[in-house]
């Protein structure tokens, strides 16, 4: 069977540092922090009182008011980001075979706010289950690809992937495989998450997963810094439209980059803690490189998972040094979560977009908020601290790791005929 080439032809982003692709990219290059005090609910009794919220987002600016009320925020975010990506890619779905256009979406938690609000109303009431008729359709994760397919009339493969923080990377890998195996011509892929609410912040606080640097929220996400104390919650969505190369060329599409490989693995270690030696992380990168037919010498940039947790950052860098050897010291490494916060199931999509734009523009976004070196990290590694760096980028690898030990990586390469 002939294996098809897969390229990126449309991007959309709704993030804490920018509500469009140009704004997001500008925010990354300028080292903008999206963190600040939480405005969506009263945090006076919470350990963590800040997050990376969307700025000035009003769903009614994009969606009909009546329709918006029927959608959980994570669905709203997905539709907004996808609208940008469709326009960015200049797609006219009336001119393609929509039976070969799929939608594969990722989210770690889905309609958390809707579930929280419905349960609150139930338990504060008299016990009568007066549920909103849209309760279930607002909560379930697979409703996002359903809404996208309905909006654009797309009849190809349509489903959701759930693997915690690796969800949208797994969605991209599935999309990639459907196209290269000639089962689809186009797949809309990505992820969205909306967990900055009482249940989300309270739950992650109970796990001691979040930073509690309430006196300085903007610098709280500190990947690889000695004083890192947990991740900062983020929200939003990222959409990546993948297309078979010849199909894209035939319609004169602009091409951002080529997706050349994807890898998956499991830590098989602990439900929340990474393997201390980074064995799962090493394996997932190994698998991605093998799938792409590349070596460690071919990679110039890694957008790391880098959540700013004490254990996670260490294990990931151990895996990089162990796998890449001397090539590790020729890399640029950065964690864009230092700016966006951790978007959980949407992280893979947002960070893949950062990687794609890095490859296209030959610029590595920085890891901001670095103040104190941690002796636990190899000092010869280039973490791209605080300032973006220009360099040729032939290929970039993007890592995402999720609770449960789920690991997924994708590799984007500069497009060549």
N, C-alpha and C positions, 0 to 999 in steps of 0.2 A: 504494500500500500504506500502510495506517495504521501509523505508527510508535508503538510502545508506550513508556510511561514506565517507568523502572527505578528501584527504590528498594532501600535497604539494610535488611534485616529481621533479620539475625543476625550476631553478631560473636564471635570467639574468638581468644585470644592466649596464646602461651607464649613468654615473652621473658626476657632477662637481668635485667629490672627488675620483673618481675611475671608470675606464672603464670596469671593470669586477666585478663579485661578490666578489672575494677575495680582490681586491683593494678597493672596496666600503666599505667592512666590516672593513678592516684595517684602512681606513680613519675615519670611525665612531668611532672606539675604541680609536684612537689617537687624536680625537678632531680636525681634520683638517678642516679649513675653505676653501670653494671653491670659495670665492668671490675675485674679483679683477677688475681692470679697463676693461671696455668693449673694445674688439679688433675688433669686427665685423663691426663697423661703427663709424663715427665721432660724438662724444658726446658733442662737445664744446658748443652747444646751448641747451643741455638737462639739466634738474634739477638733474637727477641721471645719473652718469657717470660710474657706476660699476654694476656688476651682477655676478652670479655664472655660468660662461660659461663652456662648455666641454673643456677639455685640449687636445690639439694636435689631435683633431678628424679630420680624412680625410676619407670621405665616400668611396673613391676609394681603401682604404685598405681592405674594406669588400665587396664592390659591384663593378660590372662591370661599367667602366666609362660612357658608353653610357646609361646604365640603371639608374645610379645614377642621371644623369641630368633630368630624367623624374620624379624624386621623390622629394617632399618637404622634408626639413630636418626632420620634425616630423615623416615622414614615414621611412626615412633612419634610424633614431634612433630606431624605433620599430623593424625593421628587424634585426638590429645588436643585440639588447638585446634578441630577440626571438631566434636567432641562438645560442647564448650562452646557453639559457635555454633548448633548444632541446638537445644540446650536453651534458649539465649538467645532464639531466634526462635520458640520454642514450636511447632516443626514436628512434625506427625503425618503421616508420609508414607503411611500407610494411607488417608488422607482426600484425597489428591491423585492426579492422573494421573502416575505415576512415569515414564511414557514421555516426559514433558515436563519432567523434572528432570535437569539435567546436572551434571557435575563437570569443571571445567577448572582444572588446578593448574600452578604454576610452581616450578621449582628450577633453579639454575644448574649444580650439580654432581651432586646426587643422592647415591647411596650410596658416598660417598668412603671412609668408614671401613671398610666391608665390603670394598671393592676393595683397600684398603691391607692389611688383615689377611689376606685370602686370598693375595695376592701374597707377603706376608712368609712365610706358612707354606710356600708353594711353593718360594721361593728358599732358605729355610733347611733345606728337606728334601733328599731324594735325587733330586729331579727328577720324581718320580711325581706326576701331577696329581690329588691327592686333594681335589678341590674339594667344598665344601659344596653339597648339592643345591639349597639356597636362594640360592646365590651370585648368579646372574643375576637372579632375581626380587627380591632385596634391593637390587640396584644401580640398576636402570633407573628413570628419573624418572617414567615414565608409570604405574608401579605404584601410586603414591599415589591418583590418581583411581580406579584399579581397586579398591583396597581400600575406598575410601569408598563407591563404588557398590555393592559387594557387601554391605557392612555395612548399608546403608539400603535396598537393593533399588531403586536408581535406574537407569533404562534410557535416559536421554537421552544427548546428546553427552558423550563421555568421552575426554579426552586431556590431554596435558601441553604446556606451552610452555617453551622454553629460549632465553633471550636474556640470559645472564649475569645481571647485577644488575637488569635490567629484566623478568625472567621473570614474576614474579607480577603485575606491572602489565599485561603483555601478556595474561596469563590473565584478568584482570578486564575488559579491553577486549573480548576474545573473548566472555566471558560476557554482557557488556552488549549486544553486537551480536546474539547469539542470542536474547535476550529481546526487545529492541526491534523485531526483525524477525519476532516472533511464532513463533519456532521452539522456544522454551522458555518455561515459566512461572517456573521457579526454576533458578538455577545456583549450586552451591557452588563458590566460587573462593578462591584464596589461594596461599600459597607456604610452603615449608619448606627449611631448610638445616642441615647438620651438618658443618662443616669445621674444627672445633677439634680437630685431631688432627695427628700428625706430618707427614702428606702435605700437609695444608692450610696449616699454619703455615710449614712448610719451603718449600713452593712459593711462597707469597706473599712470604716473606722473600727468596727468590732473585730476585724481581722488584723488590725494594726498594719494595714497596707498603705494608708495615705500619709503624706507629709502633714505635720501639725505645726508648720512654721507660720503661724497666724500673724506674727509680727512683721513678716516680710514675704507676702504671697508671691510677688513677682519673681523672686529668686528661689522659690521653694523647690522647683524641679531642677535638681542638680546632678544629672548623670555623671558618674565617675569622679565626683567631688568627695573629699574625705568626710564632709559633714552631711551627705545625703541622708534623708530620713524617711523616704517613701515617695510614692508617685502622687501626681496631681491629676485629679479627674478632669477630663475634657469631654466635649460633646460636638456633634456635627456629622458630616458625611463626605465621602469622596466617591466619585464615579469615574471609572476607566472603561472606555469603549475599545474593545479589541476587534480586529478585523483581519480576515485572510488577505495576504499581501496583494495578490493579483486582483481581488475584488476591490481593494482600496485604490490601487493604481488605475483601474478601469474607470472609476468615478472621479478621479483626480483629487483624491483626498490628501490632506497634509499628513505627514507621518512624523510623530514625535520620537519614537524609538521602536525597537523590536524586542518583543518578549521572547527570550530564547531558552528559558529553563525554569522549572519549579521543583522544589524538593519538600518532602514531608518526613516527620519522624515523631517518636514519642520519647519522653524522658524515662517513663516507667520507674519513677522515683518517689514522687510525693504529690499530693493534690494541689499544692500551691507553691512549694519551694522548687527551684530548678535543681538539676543534678549538680552537685558541688564542683565537679570537674568539667561540667559543660558537655557531657557526652551526647545528649540529645541535640544540643546546638551544633556541635561538630558534625553530627550525622546529617542533620537537615541541610547544612551548607554543602557537605560532600555530595549529597543526593542532587542538589540543585546544579552544582557544577557538572556532575556526570550527565545529567539530563540535557544541559546546554552544550555539552561537548567542549567545555572550557577547562582551563587549569587555574590555579590560584594566581599565576602571573598575569592572567588576563583581566583580573578585577582591579579597578582603580579606586572604588569607593564602596563602603558598606554603610548603609543606613541601618544602624543597629536597633535592636529592641529597646535597649537602654532606658529603663523606666525610672531610674533614680532610686532603686531599692538597694539595700546593702548587699544582699545575696545575688540578685539577678545580674547586676552590672559586672560583678567579678566573674561569675561563671561564663558569661558570654565572651568576655575578653580572653579568658583561658582557652575557650574553644577556638577563637580566631587565631591565637598564637600557635596553638597545637596543630591546627590544620594548615595554616598558611606558612608557617615557618619563617624564613627570611623575607618572604614576600609580604608578610604582615607589616613590615616596617616601610614598605613602599606605598602602602594604602593611606587614604584618608578615611577616617571613621567619624561619624557624627550621630548624635541622637537629637532628632527634631522634636522629640517629646519635651525637651527642655523649653520649648517655645509653645507648643500646642497643648501640652499636657497629654495624658494617656486617654485616647478615644476608644479604648477597649476593642470591641468588634470592628470598629471603623478604622482602627490604627493602621492596619495593613494597607488599606486603600489610600489613606492620606499620605503615608510614608512611601508608598510606591509612586505616588504622584511627585513627591519631593525627589525621589530617585530618578524618575523619568526626566524631570526638568533639569536635574543636575547633569545627566548625560547629554541632553540636548544643548545646554548652555555652557558646559565645561566649568561649572562653579559648584563647589561643595558648601552646602548650608552649614552653619556652625552648631556646636554644642555650647549653648550659653550658660551663664550662671556658674562658671568655674572660678573658684576662689582659692581652694586649698588642695594641693596634690595629695593623693592617697597612695601611700607606699605599696599598697596591694596591687597596683597596676604597673605594667611594664612601662617605664618612662620613655622607651623608644617608640611607643605607639603614637601616632598622630591623631588625636581626638578632635582636631579642628576647633579648639577652644575659642569661644567668644567672638571670633571674626571669620566670615566666609572666606574661602580660599579658591582662587582660580587655578585650574590645572586641566590638562586633557583627561577626559573620562571616556574610555572606550566601553566600559561595562560597569554596572552598579548592581550590587546585591542588597536586597532588603529583607531583613529578618523580623519575624513576629512569633512570639511564644505566648502560650495561654495557660491559665490555670487548668489542671488536669494533665499537664505535661505535653500539650499539643504544640508542635513546632512546624512552621511553614516558612519557606523562603522562595523568593522569585528573583530572576536576573534579567535586567534590561540592558540592551546593547545598542550602541549608536547604529542607526539604520544605514545600510549600504546596499546599493543595487545588487 
